[in-house]
Structures are given as structure tokens and as C-alpha cells.
Amino acid sequence: MATNKVVDLRSDTVTKPSDAMRAAMAAAEVDDDVRSADPTARRFQEAMAAIMGKEAALFVPSGTMGNLVSVLAHCDVRGSEVILGDGSHIHLCENGGISTIGGVHPKTVRNNADGTMDIDRIVAAIRPPGGGLYYPTTRLICLENTHGNSGGKCLSVEYTDKVGEIAKSHGLKLHIDGARIFNASVALGVPVDRLVKAADSVSVCLSKGLGAPVGSVIVGSKAFIDKAKILRKTLGGGMRQVGVLCAAAHVAVRDTVGKLADDHRKAKALAEGLNKIEQFTVDSASVETNMVFMDIVDSRISSAKLCQVLGTHNVLANPRSPKSVRLVLHYQISDTDVQYAVTCFKKAVEELLKGSTEFEHLVDTTTKNSYGH
Ligand SMILES: *Cc1c(COP(=O)(O)O)cnc(C)c1O
């Protein structure tokens, strides 16, 4: 039965730490990690390096810092340029930090609906060598897997390998913004270390679908991580008894990766439920992981009003555009919650179409950006 519980579908960042995470935090053995002395952080970083198939790993406070530190480590010469998707999180949603803080110039390539960039467009974006007087120097290519702005689409291992080959053959590095790389790995059925084999660095969010309260981890070669550690300190991300956070993250990786397939199944169920509502369309075939992008096909309903009315039923969702809504699943949303949410979407539509004056005060605020933040 529907409870008074809030069904929060705004993001997979909203999970609360599990009892096991809190217990691990309480029991964590800690020391000063700026001196590399925190045993819990060391153990966690070693475990993550092994899982991701790289030499070393570094815990960072956020995905944003993970990406920034990674890009800066690869582009430590002024006048560096990075090739990245025009719909990528690094380009759209990280305050332009690679430019404003790192002095790195972005060269965007169009993201296709599946989150890829066409290979020939990537190649065409690489600056000719010896461009001397006019051109910045291409040093890095960034991919995003899963690709958030395309609804959590997975980049295949074949595609990733191909981009890796291109990077290598041009003397460039490859960074993967793998905020949701475990979702991709699970959905594709490809071990995560294999999926990122071609990458020189990967940034992995622990606080998205994995459910840790705080943090991301970056992985790469030992030399890359040594550089990244200095950059992390420069940016104020050197944290002292950080084992408290790493302990929770370690539990998250241990306990939640196995639940991601279930999130993907629930996302499909949500998409199918919503698709049965006349005023909405969802391409359920496009739901590959834990995200659902839903379009409103009734001219009388805006996403802003719909989300506000849903809120009165304790279902939280974010408009993605004036006529679409982004919904994100995570392990703390149950099958019952999904069914309850579908019922509430139906009710919200009925209430909005009743023509009742009850909702006239609601404003049609638009979203701030295409990521729906
Ligand atoms: C969330 C996210 C980030 C940034 O992570 P924060 O921890 O929120 O800074 C980077 N890339 C993608 C694709 C994300 O979804």
C-alpha cells in the first residue's frame, strides 16, 4: 500500500547511507590521509584500482573534482585542448572548471542520441600537429559512460576501444567520465575493467547509483595518480580522516553493484507504466540503465506543473525541459514505489486536466539546463 514515504525520483544522488555503511563509518580505522596514512582510504583505493583494472586510485570529494583533476593532470601544459561531447557533463555542468581553473580549451563534438560522438568527427576535431601559431594542442579525449544527457545510454566496449585506438595513434590521452560506469558495465554485461581498458583515466561516482553518501574515485596509472594527488590538494580536496567516507564507499561498492540490474529493470517497468498514460510517451527501448526520460504530449500540461502536483503526492521528479521529465531509479526505490509513482502520475494528470482552479497558482518555471539540474 502507498505509504507516506517520499518516492524521490529526482536523481540517484538522493540515497541515504545504509545501516551497513553507517556501521562501517563508525568503526573505520583512520589517520591523516594528506600524509597518505589513512589505512581505510588506502585499502579502498587499492580495491578500486584492482576492480577497475588500473595501477592506482584516488578518492576525491566529488565527480566534478574527479573530472577536473583528471583533465588537468592530462593537460598540464597551457594551450591544451580537450575533445568532448557537446552534451557532456564536463562541458555543461561543471561550471566550465577545466577552462576557468585549468586553462584548458574545450573542443566540442556533437553527441548523438546514443551518447556517442561520431568517430570521424572526433578525428576531424584533432588539431593538426605543428599547428604552431594558431591552434591549441589537442591532448585529451573525454567520453561519458553512461551518458547522462542522453538518458543513461551505454557506450559499448567496441566503441570505447575504437576511441582509445584513435587517441593512442594521435598521441592523446583518453579520460572516461564514468560517473555511472558500473551501470554501463552491468547493462552491457561487460566487466568494468574490460569496459575501461582503453582509458588512461576514469572518474567513478560513488554517490550516484552505488549509494555512498559522499565521493568519487579516479583511477589510472601510478604516475597519473601521483599528479592527481597534487592537483586534488591544490583544489582543496586533501581530506584528513577521510577513511570515514571511504569506509561507506567500500560498503557501497560491495553491496550495491549487484543491485544495479534491478534498478534497470525497475526503470523499464516505470517507463512501461508511464507509457500507458495517454498524455505521456516514453520510448522504453531507449531505457538502457537507471534513467527514464518521459515526454508530455498534451499541450495543456507542462513538466513544471506536473512535477509540482506530483510533489503533493510525495513523488519527487525534475523537469528536464518544459515538456519532458527526467526520472532516475536507485536501490532505495522499490517495485511498490514504482507502481505508486505511476498511480500518482495518473492522478496528477487527472487533477491538472480537471480544469480545477486549484493549480492555477503554480508557476511554469523552466529548468536551468539540459541536464535537468
Ligand atoms: C553527477 C555527475 C558528475 C559529477 O559528480 P558530482 O559528484 O555531482 O560532482 C559528473 N559526470 C556525470 C556524468 C555525472 O552524472
The ligand as an SDF file (V2000), in Angstrom:
LIG
                    3D

 15 15  0  0  0  0  0  0  0  0999 V2000
   26.9890   13.5590  -11.2830 C   0  0  0  0  0  0  0  0  0  0  0  0
   27.9000   13.5270  -12.4270 C   0  0  0  0  0  0  0  0  0  0  0  0
   29.1580   14.1330  -12.3520 C   0  0  0  0  0  0  0  0  0  0  0  0
   29.5980   14.9640  -11.1800 C   0  0  0  0  0  0  0  0  0  0  0  0
   29.5430   14.3640   -9.9560 O   0  0  0  0  0  0  0  0  0  0  0  0
   29.3410   15.2400   -8.6160 P   0  0  0  0  0  0  0  0  0  0  0  0
   29.7210   14.2920   -7.5580 O   0  0  0  0  0  0  0  0  0  0  0  0
   27.9010   15.6390   -8.6180 O   0  0  0  0  0  0  0  0  0  0  0  0
   30.2530   16.4220   -8.7100 O   0  0  0  0  0  0  0  0  0  0  0  0
   29.9830   14.0300  -13.4550 C   0  0  0  0  0  0  0  0  0  0  0  0
   29.5880   13.3940  -14.5710 N   0  0  0  0  0  0  0  0  0  0  0  0
   28.3880   12.8190  -14.6850 C   0  0  0  0  0  0  0  0  0  0  0  0
   28.0260   12.1120  -15.9480 C   0  0  0  0  0  0  0  0  0  0  0  0
   27.5070   12.8690  -13.6150 C   0  0  0  0  0  0  0  0  0  0  0  0
   26.3010   12.3040  -13.7310 O   0  0  0  0  0  0  0  0  0  0  0  0
  1  2  1  0
  2  3  1  0
  2 14  2  0
  3  4  1  0
  3 10  2  0
  4  5  1  0
  5  6  1  0
  6  7  2  0
  6  8  1  0
  6  9  1  0
 10 11  1  0
 11 12  2  0
 12 13  1  0
 12 14  1  0
 14 15  1  0
M  END
$$$$
